[in-house]
Amino acid sequence: MKKLIPLLLLTFVPPSYGDIVQKFQTSAQISIDMPFVTTQKLGTTYSLSGTNITPSVTSGGSTTSGQIGGLNIGSLTDGVPAMIQTDTSVTTSGSAFSKTESVTMGDATPSAITPSSGIASLPHLGGLTTVGSGGTLGSGAMTSLSSGVHTCSGAFGSGSSCIGQTTVTITID
């Protein structure tokens, strides 16, 4: 009889109540890049340097020695400032002198841009201009099965991508 007691204990195991939840989440995506154009406007710069020179500016009939001209931001035409002329003379006659003057005229403010066929027609400015032609699908295709298997097939063109994802979550409580 003593040998049967462990066997009897195994037959009276209380039932276990556990919840099992499983969740399937599937997503599929084909992306094609849009065409784009970016451009940067070139600014206006003025520079004057030298040795043994005396700068002067003449304005309204009077000359002011020791002043440097440059950019008149109070007088803009299409976003480009007017120039103020700098006159120079050698300070000590017969002595060596040097003068370096540099001017970069910036881009005028462009008129309004109207996009057509997906790409805006932008003016070519003096700054950096980048054009992205956008993507093409080609013969690319995607198949998603209810089992969660995704297949990207065919020849996808440049600037395109195919993403398929299935997430399975199992929770035992």
Rosetta blueprint (number, residue, H / E / L):
1 M L
2 K L
3 K L
4 L L
5 I H
6 P H
7 L H
8 L H
9 L H
10 L H
11 T H
12 F L
13 V L
14 P L
15 P L
16 S L
17 Y L
18 G L
19 D L
20 I E
21 V E
22 Q E
23 K E
24 F E
25 Q E
26 T E
27 S E
28 A E
29 Q E
30 I E
31 S E
32 I E
33 D L
34 M L
35 P L
36 F E
37 V E
38 T E
39 T E
40 Q L
41 K L
42 L L
43 G L
44 T L
45 T E
46 Y E
47 S E
48 L E
49 S E
50 G E
51 T E
52 N L
53 I E
54 T E
55 P E
56 S E
57 V E
58 T E
59 S E
60 G L
61 G L
62 S E
63 T E
64 T E
65 S E
66 G L
67 Q L
68 I L
69 G L
70 G E
71 L E
72 N E
73 I E
74 G E
75 S E
76 L E
77 T E
78 D L
79 G L
80 V E
81 P E
82 A E
83 M E
84 I E
85 Q L
86 T L
87 D E
88 T E
89 S E
90 V E
91 T L
92 T L
93 S L
94 G L
95 S L
96 A L
97 F L
98 S E
99 K E
100 T E
101 E E
102 S E
103 V E
104 T E
105 M L
106 G L
107 D L
108 A L
109 T L
110 P L
111 S L
112 A L
113 I L
114 T L
115 P E
116 S E
117 S L
118 G L
119 I E
120 A E
121 S L
122 L L
123 P L
124 H L
125 L L
126 G L
127 G L
128 L L
129 T E
130 T E
131 V E
132 G E
133 S L
134 G L
135 G L
136 T L
137 L L
138 G L
139 S L
140 G L
141 A E
142 M E
143 T E
144 S E
145 L L
146 S L
147 S L
148 G L
149 V L
150 H E
151 T E
152 C E
153 S E
154 G L
155 A L
156 F L
157 G L
158 S L
159 G L
160 S E
161 S E
162 C E
163 I E
164 G E
165 Q E
166 T E
167 T E
168 V E
169 T E
170 I E
171 T E
172 I E
173 D L
